[in-house]
């Protein structure tokens, strides 16, 4: 199998690429990434010379580039993770999210449709897997309610609206052109290699450096957290065994208020850094709430558990300990990511095909 993974230098994508490269040595894995600020090939330094791995630097918004790449390499499958994903950035620059998340997805769909339809076997044995987010569902207000695969879409930010639009295009191509598609919508991920603009790595970094810990509003917003390696395992299960045309929600059954999560991180970090308990919590600073901030996300993941036998492997406290340890042991990675050194280095090595 020749498999294209888009966004494979990003946080979740790098874990997916590593899993597929190491688990399926008979596959040829192609990692397509634009190497924006959040794309970091240092995340994959341990497998970059694997014989079944190829990196391609390119932009999914460039339709001709995508068409030419599909025609040349004749992929059998696509796992599409490339996306702009930071809500705050979407509020200040929504068009970037429209271009990458909507136009980029449609470019990939067109290339897959046209290339596969022109082949001798058509769509047989092919699969286009679109990885999305639980944020397309909007916000939950009933504490007994969970997002299911039948929950109506109600996106509240430019980011979630762009992901909702891309989800609709994927389903439309499945319905209109019979493109073999499958989708998943996942809760918040955490773990090693997480870019430090997101909540958990930001708090870890700021605690280390004694900087304020900004918490939106009163910190009452609730998120369902999933260890990134468990998400990669779920993507593996859906890609190989998910039913075509279906959507699978992926979550950890692990809800935390933001403020409780920050306090837990402070406790862990105080212990790891040898500080008196309560020291880091003094850095918590409440800031003006984010515009359109959804109150609660919670995933019902019974469908993927029952159909595909997947379930999370770690309790949250275990995963958080592993994550904190990784960041404390990889200070050079964090310094290079925040300074942009990795990006400059790898950009100098790769150009568009």
Secondary structure, DSSP 8 states (H G I E B T S, - for coil): -EEEEETTTSHHHHHHHHHHHHH-TTSEEEEEE---TT--GGGGTTTTT-TTEEEEE--TT-HHHHHHHHHHH--SEEEE------HHHHHH-HHHHIIIIIIHHHHHHHHHHHHHHHSTTTTTT-EEEEEEEGGGG----STT--B-TT------SHHHHHHHHHHHHHHHHHHHH---EEEEEE-EEESTT--TTSHHHHHHHHHHTT--EEEETTS--EEEEEEHHHHHHHHHHHHHHS-TT-EEEE--S-EEEHHHHHHHHHHHHHHHHT--TTTGGGGEEEE---TT--SB--B--HHHHHHH-----S-HHHHHHHHHHHHHH-HHHHHHHHHTHHHHHHHHH----
